[in-house]
Amino acid sequence: MKAIKAVVFDWAGTMVDFGSFAPMGVFVKCFEEFGVTATIDQARAPMGLPKWDHINAMMKDADIAAQWQTKHGAAPTDADVDRVYKIFVPMNEKVAADYAELIPGALEAVRYLRARNIKIGSTTGYVRSIMEQVLPVAAAQGYVPDNLICADDLSEGRPGPLGMYQTFVDLAVYPPSAVIKVDDTVPGLLEGSAAGCLTVGLALSGNFVGKTRDELASMPEEDVERLRARASEMLKDGGADYVIDTVADLPALLERI
């Protein structure tokens, strides 16, 4: 294993919430409140961005924009994004803890890193008020990273590198080439690559597949392989240096690189 000083993990779809379901469902419900039907695919497409930016990206979807125009008599504006975001945050606060179960193998990966004195950072597209619901649930399961950077902590979020830069400061780690970013979304991977870090994408546990563990276990292997191949391609196109199925596979990857 090359000299790695820190690994920085995303949260939903990476360390908790297999399939990244908590934010997806809330996005759909929020738009329903405004008389607009958003599909699961539309809700998942911008995943990994800060949540205001995520809603803004959804508003730019041609179908959603047309529905909004029909329902509200005008094209969506930043003020409309603010309105949706205002109800998104409390909705997500209510359900985030229910989706905070650690992904199998996450704790073992953490122990592997700790045993080698590798620091553990974390960044997220969630705002801090949502993460305050997740942190105690994760801690009760044994996961306490060395820092946390939320979407509202800095002046700019993903896909820019500021969250990673702050993590370098928090953990006192450098150079960037000695840090790995692990994420299941393209904005999260771009956050890492923009900061000069090695990036690892997660194919099966995250947003691009969007299935529970039980759903994957019940599927024919050829169907799982199709999902894996599609997610892997999208992650690699998004800048992943390596792609593995889940965080459980990280220790084996680190032994090879």
N, C-alpha and C positions, 0 to 999 in steps of 0.2 A: 504494500500500500504506500502510495506517495505521501509526502508530509502534509497531512490535513490537520488544520488547527481548529476548524469549526464546521459543523453542518447546520444549515438553517432550514427549518421545516415550515411549510404551509400548515394550515389546520384542517379545515373541512375537505374531505376527499384524500387527504394525505396522512394525517395522524388520527383524526376522528371522523365520524360520519361516513362510513363506507358507502360510496355512491354519490356523496355530496347532495343529500336530499333536503336538508334544512333550508338553505337559501332558495333553492329552486321552487319549492312549494309556496313560499311566502311571496315571491315575485308574481306568481300566477294569481294568488289571492288579492294582492294589492291592485293589480290591474282590473280584476273583477269589480273591485269597489268603485272603479270609475267607468264601469260599463264596457270594458274592453276585454276581449278574450285573447289571452296569450297562451301559446302552446308550450309544452315542456321544452321542445327544441329551442323556441325563441327565448325562453327563460334561461336556458343553459348556455346559449351561444356566447355571451360576454363574460362568462364566469371567470373569476379571478381578479377582475377590476374592483376598485373601491365601489361601494354599493350605489352611491349617487351616480358615478360614471356608468355603472352597469344599467341602471334605470334609463339614463340618457341614451345609451346605446340601443336599448330596447325600443325607445321612442323613435329612433331613426329607422327601425325596421319598417319596410314599406307597408306591410299589412297592418301593423299596429298603428302607424301614423295615419293610415286611411280610416281605421276604426275610430281613432281619436277625433279626427276631423269631422266624421259623420256624427259622432255622439256629442261633441262639444262645440262644433261650429267653427273651429279654427285649428290650424296645425299646432302640434305640441310645442311648448316653449320651455325655457329653463325654469320658469315659475311653475309650470306643470310638473316638471321633474321634481321640484321641491315639494309639491303637494303629495306626489306618490311616495317620495322618500320619507316624508313626515310620518306616514302610516306604516311604511316598511320597517323602520327601526323598532318601534314597540312590538310589532307583530313578530319580528325575528327574535327579539329579546325573550318573548314568551316561550318559543319553541326550541331555541338553540341548545339548551341543556338537555332536552330530550333526545338530541342527536349527537351527544358528546361521547358516546362509547368509543374507546380506543380501537383502532383497526388492528386485527390480529397481527402480531409480530412487531407492533410499534414499540412496546415496552422492551422487548428483547433487543431491538435495534438501539434503543437509548442506552441500555446496559452495555452493549458492545462498545458504543462510543465513550461512555463514561470510563470503562475499564482501560481505555487507551488515552485518557485525559484529553479527549476531543470535546470542545465546548458545543453547546446546543442552543442555537438561536431560533427565533420564530417570527414570521411576519404573516399578516392576514389581510384580506379584503374587508373583513368585518370592522366596524367601529368598536371603540373600547367598551361602550355600554353593553354591547352584545357579548363581547369576550368575557366580561365580568360574570356572565351566566355560565360560560363554558369552563373557565379556569378552575373553579373548585371541583367540578365533576372530573376533569382530567387529573387534577392533583390527587383526588381520592383513589384514582386508579394507578397512581404512581408516576404520572408524567408532569414534570415541572421544568420547563425549559429555562435557560439562563436569562432570557429576555423576551419581550413581546413588543412588536411594532404593529400598531393598528392603523387602519386606513385614515383615521382622523388625527393621528399623532403629528403628522408632518404636513408641510404645505403642498406636497405632491405625492401621490401614491403610485401604484403600479400602472403601467409597465416601467416607469422610471426607476432609477437605482437608489433613491434616497433612503428607503427603508433598509436596504442592505448597508448603505454607508453608516446609518445610525447603529446598526447591529455591529459593524466593525468597531465602533467607538464603545458601545455597551460591553462588548466581550473582550475588547483590547486585542483583536486579532488582525493580522495583516501578513503578507500582501493578499489581495483578493484571490489570487490563484491558489491560496491555501484554504479557501472556503468553498464549500459545496452548497448549492441551493437545490432543495428537493420540493417538487410541486406537481400537482396534477393538472394545472391550467397553463395556457400560453402566457397570459400576463404575468403570472408568477415566475415562469421560466425566464421571460424577458427581463424581469426585475433582477434576476441573478446574472444573466449574461451582460446586461448593461453595466453592472458593477464589476465585471471582469472575473466572475466566478465560474467554476465548472457547474453544469446543471444536470439534474437527473429528473426525468419525467416518470410519472406513475400512470400506467395504462389502465389497469383493471379496477382499482379502488376509487377512481375519481370521476370527474364530471363527464369525460368523453364517452364512457361506457354507461354510467348512471344506473347501475344495477346493484341490488343488495347481494350479500354473500350467498344467501339461500337461492336467489334467482340464478346466479352464475352456476352454483353447484347443481342445479336441476337442468341446466341446458346441455345439449350435446356438445362434445368437445370441439367439433368443427364450427359450431356457432360461436363458442367462446373464442376460438382462434380468429374468426372473422372480426369480432369486436376488438380483440387485442391488436390485430394488424391495423385496423382503422385508427384506433387510438394512438398506437405507436407512430404511425405515419404523421398524424396531426401534431403530436408532441415534437417529433423530429423536425417537422416543417416549422414549428414554433421556436426552435432553437435548442432543444434538448441535446446534450452531448451523449447521454445514455438514457435508455428507457428500460424500466423493470416493471413487473406486474404491480407490486405493492411495496410498502416500506419494509415488509418482512424480508425482502430480497436485497436490501441495502448492504448488510454486512458482507454477503458473498460478493457483491459488486466491488466493494471497497478492497477486498482481498485481491482483486484482479487488476486494479488500476494503480 
